[in-house]
Amino acid sequence: MGSSIKSMGASNGSTVDVAVIGGGIIGLAVAWRVRASGLTVTLLEREQVGCGASRVAAGMLAPVAEVEYGEHGRRLLDLALRAAEMWPGFAAELERASGSQVGLMRTGTLMVAHDDDDARELERQLEFRSSLGLRATRLRASQAREREPALAPTVRLALEVPDDHSVDPRRVVSALRAACQQAGVELRERIAVTGLSLDSQARRVTGVTVSDGETVGAHRVVVAAGAWSGELDGLPDGASVPVRPVKGQIMRLRDPAGPGLLSRAVRYPGGYLVPRPDGHYVLGGTMEERGFDSDSTALATYELLRNALQVVPGVGELAVEELNVGFRPGTPDNVPFIGRSEIEGLIWATGHYRNGILLAPLTAEMVAGELTGEHAREELLGTCDPARTAPSSQEALR
């Protein structure tokens, strides 16, 4: 594969090596990595590249703060820790390739308790993380305010998580777009994929069909369409993956005085506040099972601000620039689907839920390994196996 490279991909009627469906951070990272292996790549995005969940994401690289209880949580933690280790190198490589900064802030995270009930829960969270060998340090309220003077005097307790950082997804998407173009990836925007094209036995993918009636020929297809991945037409019954949209409302704020209110991400019950290097802040984020309802609501805005003001009163002085809604791609166990489908030539790279930004470099490496036969991070493919939610697999687990 890849011995004949055509920079124009499939738009001239040829068959491209790989078609990537979805132009968010996952699809762009996959396209960039796959192109680097020598394969021709066409990426198709129904709107503009990076305009979906990636645009409104907070950009937290937080495997420790977001660790979940149970077996699924442990499996996701392994993925998240591996991805977090990759981010500094990935960011540096991307900045060299694109010539632009990605806003990586390696300043750690504070998990903050506002009242006594929150403090007791935070103690339990510290014990849980300690049991997993994760780094988190208990801070008295005074110690927390030494690190972040903008914290409210009513803060009871905090955990310092030194290995959880953040990045600006908008800058990452912009850099990935530039890197893809420099590498020769064909980016086709405002063109909706309406379904997959399969051979006559529906056993092998031959490309994708798009909204203008064209068929884009491809030897392999990677589905990285986020919350819309489960709605892809053209698959036989049972061959899709159970991905659903989880609505998140989020605010983008600006400090007229410039950066300095916070130096690191602050998390608290009911929300989080993530600083950007330029004095912007992302305040989020709700989790709502409301399908593709795209309305911003007054109640969500009120609750986001109320929770933030209890912890960082200075939020009240920030300017509101945007109210946004995004759709996280949820899965039954919160673990993404990465790997081969039962349809030959079809690769899933979706279902990243709250961790799409964090898992982007690892996902790209795993998908590129599948496509080239190198099987990078092969030990993780079982964790993300798209077949794990099939009825037969569920029976085998009982």
N, C-alpha and C positions, 0 to 999 in steps of 0.2 A: 504494500500500500504506500501511496505517496511518492511513487517514482516519477509520476508526471504531475507537476505542480502548475496549476493555472491560477493566476492572481485574481481573475475575475470570477472564480468559483463556479456556481451553477447558473448565473444569470444569463449566460450566453448559450444555454441549452445543453451544456455538458453535465456530467455527473460529478459532483463534488465528493471528496472522501468522507467528510463529516458535516452534517447539518446540525446546528445547535438551535433549539427552540427556546427562546427567552433571553432577553438582554439585560437582566439584573446582574448583580455582582457574581453570582454563581455561573451564569452562562458566559459572561465575559471572561472570568478567570479560566474556565474550562477551554473556551475558544483560544485564548492566548497560549495556554500550556500545550494544547493539542497541535496548534500551528507550529510551535517550537519543535515538535517531533518530526516535522516535514510533511504532515498531511495537509491537504487543502481543506479549508473551513469556510462555511457560510453560516453566519448567525442571523436569525430572523426574529424581529421584535415587533409586536403589534402596535406599539406606540413609539416613543423615543427610548433609546437605550438608557437604562437606569432610572426610569421615571416611576417605577412601582415601589415595592416595599423597600428597595435599596435606597431610594431617595429620602424616605422619611425615617429610616432606621437610626437608632441612637449610636450605634457603632461600638457597643461595649464588647471587649474581648475578655469575658468574665467567666472562665470555667469554674473558679472557686466560689464566687458569689452565687452562681446560678446552679450549683450542684443540687441534684434532686435525690430524694430517698428512693430506695428499692433497687431491684435488679436493673430496670431500664435506666435509672439514673446513673448507676455505675458504668453501664455500657456507654452512655452518652459522655460521661466524664472522661473516659479513656480517649474518645475522639477529640473532645474539647481541649484536653491538655496537650495532645499531639499538635493540634492546630495552633494553639497559643505559642508553642515553641517555634513554629514555622514563621509566625508573623513578622518578627524583626527582619529576617532575611528576605521574606517575600516583599515587604515594604521597600527595603533598600533596592532590590532588583527592579521592582516596578518603577521606583523613582528614577533609576538610571535609564530604563527603557523609555519612559514617557517624558522625562525632563521636568516633572512637576512633583510637588510634595503631596503626601497622602494624609497628613495630620495625625500621625501616630504619636500619642501621648503616653509615655511609660512612667506614669506618676502614681499608679496604684488606685485602689478603690476604698472608700469607707462605707461600711454598713452601719447605719445609725438607728438607735432606739429613741423614740420620742417620749415614751412614758414607761411606767413600771412593767406593765404587761409586755410591751415590746422588748424591754430589757431582759425579762425572763426568757422570752423566745430567742433572743439573740444569744443568751448563754447556752441554750440547747443547740443552736446552730453552730456555735464555736466547738462544742463537744463533738458534734457530728463531723465537722471538718477535721478536727484533730484525729478522730478515729480512722479517717481516710488518709492521713499523712499529709494533709493540705496545710499550707502556711496561712495562718490567720492569728492576729494578736489582739488580745482584749485591751481596750483603752478606757480609762476613766473619762468622764465627761470633760474634765479640764485638759486631759491629754489630747482628746479629739479636737477641742477648740484651739489648742496650740498648732495643730496641723492645718485646721481649716477655721480661721477666726470668724468666718461668716456664719458658723453654726449657731443655732439659737441657744440661749442660756438654759433652756429647759431640757436640752438633750441629756439623756440619762446614761447612755453607754454607747460604745462603738466597737466595731471590729475593723482593724486595719488589714487589708488584703493586698499585700505588696505586688503580687504577680498578676493581678487583673488590671488591664489597661484599656485604652479606647483608641479609636481611629475615626476619621471623618469619612463616612461612606460616600458622600458626594464627591469628595476629592479622589477617593479610590476609584469610583466609577469613571470619573473623567480621565484619570491616569490609565485605567484599563482600556478605555476606548482608544486613547492615543497609542498605547502599546500594541493593541490589536491591529490598528491601521498601519502602524510602522512594520508589523510582522507580515502583513498581507492577508489578514482575515477580511473577508467580505462582510460588511455590516449592512443589512437590509432592514431599514426602519419603516414604521407605519405600514407593515404588511403582516396581516394576521394569518397564522397557520390554522387552517380549518380541519385538518386531519392528517393521518399518516397514509402513505401509499405502500401497500403490501403486494407481494407476489400473488399469483392465482390461488395458492394453497393457504395464504395468510400465515405463512411461517417465517417470512423474511421481509424486512423493511426495504423498500426501494427508493424512498424519498418522502417528501411531504407535499400536501396540497395547500395552496394559499388562497387568500380572499379574492384575488383577481382571476381565479380559475387555473392558474399556472401550476404545474407540478415541478417541484425542485428535486431533481434526482440526487440521491445520496446513497453511498454504500453503507453508512452508519448514521444513526440519528441519536442525538443526546437531548433528552427532555429536561430542561432546566427552567420550566415555566412557573415555578413557585406555586402559589395557591391555585393557579389555573391548570396545573398539570393533570389533575384527575378528570378534567373535562375534555381531554383530547379524544377526538373521534377517530374511527377507523380501526380500533383494536377489537379483537374477538372478546366475547364475554369472559370475564375473569382475568384478563391480561393487563388491566389497568392497575393503578395503586391508589389506596384510600387516602388522598390528600384533601384537606378541607381548609377553607379560609377562616382564620381567627382574626377578627377585627381588632385593630389597635388604634386608639386616638392619641395624638402626640402634638406637642407644641414646640415651636422654634422661637426662642427669645434672644434679645440682643441687649447687651449692657452699653448704654450710651457713653459710659466712662471707659470702655475698653476692657480687656481681659483683667482678671484678678479677683473676682468674687470668689471663685473656687479654682483650685489647682488640679483637682482630681474628681472622678465620678463619685457621687454620693447617692447611696441607695437607702431606702427606708420603706416601711410598710405602706403600700399604696402608690409607690412611684420611685422615680430616679431622676437625677439631674446630672447631665453630662456636659462638661465644658468643652469648647472648641478653642484652638489656639488664638483665634481672632476676636474673642469676646462674645461669641454666640454660645447659646446653651440649648440643649435639647431636654425637654421636660416630658416624661412619659410615665407609664403608658398603660392604657387599659387593655384588658383581654376579654373580648366579647364574642360569644357564639351567635353571630347575627348574619351569617352568610356574607354576601358581597354588598351589604348595606354601607354606602360610602358617605353618609351624613355625619358631620361633626355635630355634637350635641352640647347644649348649654350645661347639662348636668355633669358630663365628663370633664368639660373645661373647668367648671367650678371645683370638682373634686381633685383634679390634678393640681390646681393652684392652691387649694386649701391644704392638701397634704404637704406640698413643698414649702409653703409659708411657715408651717409649724416647725420645720427643720432648718430652713434657710430664709429668714425673714427678708433678706435683701432681694429676694425674687420679686417682691412687690415693686421694686424700682426698675425692673427690666422692661424693655419694650417688647410687645407681642408682634412678631413678624409673620408667623404662619400658624394656622390650625390645620393639621393634616390627619388623614386616615390612611392606614396601610393594612394589608392583609397578609398575616403570617401563614405560611403553609404548614398546617398541623398534620400530624400522623397519629395513629392510635397509641403509640408508645413514646412519642416525642423524639424518636430517633429518625434520622433522614433515610431516604431510599437512595442508595448509591450502588450502581452495578447493573449487571445484565438483566434484561427481560427474558421471558420465555420466547419472545419473538426475536429471531436472529437479527443482529445488527442494531437492536434498540437498547439504549443505555439510559437508565434513570439517574438524575442528579437533582433531587427535589425533596421537599418535606423537611426543610431545615428549621422550621418553627421559629424559635427565638434566637437561633444561633447561625443564621446565614452569613453574617459578616465574619464572625469568628471562624467558621468552618470552610470559608471559600478557598484558601490555599490548599488545604488538605483534600477537599473534594476535587479540585482541579487535578491534583497529582494522582488521585485514585482513578479518576475517569481516564486521564491520559494513559495510565498504566494498563487499564482494561483495553483501550483502543490499540495500543502498540504491542500488547502481549507481554509487557514488562511486569504487570501486576504489582505496581508500587503499593506499599502498605497493605499487602495481601491479607495480613492477619486481621485487618479491620473490615474487610469486605463481608465477612460473615455477620458482623454486627449490623451492617447496613443493608443486608441482602433484601432486595425488593420482594423476594418470594416468601419472606417470613410471615406475612400477614395472610397468605393464601389459606383457604380452609383446610387443605391437607396438612400444611405446616402447623396450623393451630391444633389440629387433632394429634399430631405427633408430639406436641409439647405437653399434652395432658397426661 
